[in-house]
Amino acid sequence: MKRSSIVLLAVVALLIGALLVTLQDASVYATFEMAKKQQPETVTVVATLDLEAPMDFDPKGSILTFQAIDKRAARYRALQSAQTHRFERSEEITLTGHFTDSAFIATEILMKCPSKYTDGEGVNPDIIYTDNQPSS
């Protein structure tokens, strides 16, 4: 075999190995039950904030405690190490963290906030809709 062929095969093998490692690290959205079974591994849970449950912020420990509801309607207590601005207005929250015996510890929270381009019914009042298609 030529030297260039060997180098080419080595590069292809390295790329395939890097692809496999990347695919193994790709996160899959879990429910709270799945996260509980996988503790202490880090998982990502898509949930909504339970606005009827109390939300507490302890300024001494800088800990925000709240209730979250996942896609299967499971309700769990969650903790975050910092208070998030306008957290209660979010439509959906994506929590990355791990489960302990008492709660889900979120290391990162991403919020999907209500769109400023729509009214409460999901319709932009400044756009005329015809046949369910917006026109400008």
N, C-alpha and C positions, 0 to 999 in steps of 0.2 A: 504494500500500500504506500501511496505517496504521503509525504509529510503533511501536505495541505489537507488531504482527506482525513487524516487522523485528527488534526486540529479542528476541522469542521465537525466531525462526529463528537468531539469533546464539547464544543460550544453548544451543539444541539442537545446533548445530554444535560449540560448545565441549565439550559433554558427550560427543558422539560422538568427538571428537578425544582427549579424556582417556581414554575407554574403550579406544581403539585403542592408545594409548601404554602403558596398564596391561597390556593383553593381550600386547604385545610383550615386556614385562619379566617376565612370568610365567615362573618357572623350571620346567624339565622335568628330571626325574631322568635322569641319564646313566650310562653305564657308564664304566669307566676308558678304554676304547678311544675312545669318543666324546669324552671329556674331552681325551685326547691329541691328537685331530684338531682340537679347538677351541682349543688353547692359543694365546695366553695368556688367553682369556676365562674368566670365573668360571662354574663349573658346580656342580651338586649331584649327588653320587654316594651311593647307598644301598649299604652294604656291611656285612660282619661283620668282626670283629677276628680275625686269625689267631693263635690262642693258642699254636700250636706254634712260631711264629717268635719271635725275641727282640724284646723291647720295651725301648728304652733311653731314659733321660732325662738330658740334659746340663744340670746346674744352672747352669753358667756362661752358656750361651747361652739357657737356659730353653727347650730344644727337645726334644719328645717324638718319637721315631722308632719306627714300628711297621709291620706288614704288614696290609693290608686285602684282603678278597676281595669283589668285587662280585657282582651277581646272575647274571652269566654265568661265574662261577668264575675270573675273571681276578684274579691276585694282584699287587699293586703295593706299593712302599714309599711310606709317607706320613709327612709331617712336620706337627707342630702346634707353635705357639709357646708353649704352656704345658701343664703336666701337668694332666690332668683327673682328678678324684677318682673312685675306683672304676671306672676306665675298662675294666679287664679283665673286669668283671662284666656289661658291657652285652651284650644279645642282638643288637642291631643298631645301627649307627652311620650317621649321615647327615653326610657331609663336604661342606662348601661351600668351594671354593677353585679353584685352577688347577694345571695341569700345567707342570712344567719338564722339561728333558731327563733329569733323574735321578729325580724323584719327584713325587708329588702334594702340593702345599703346601696344607694345610687352614687356612683363616682362621676357620672356625667348625665345631664338632662338636656335633651333637645325639645324645644316647644314648637308646636304648630299653632300659630296665633291666628285669630280670625282675620280674614282678609279685609283690608281697608277699602277694597274696591267693590264690595258688595254690601247690600243692606242685610238685615237679619234673615231674609229668606234666600240668600245666595244669589240675588239678582242685582246687577248694577243699575241704579235708577237713571243714570245718564246715558245709557245705551238703549236704543229702540230694538226690541226683539220681534222678528217676523218669522213665523214657522219654526220656532225654537232656535233660530240662528240669529246671533247679534249682527246688527249693521251699524256702521258709524255715521 
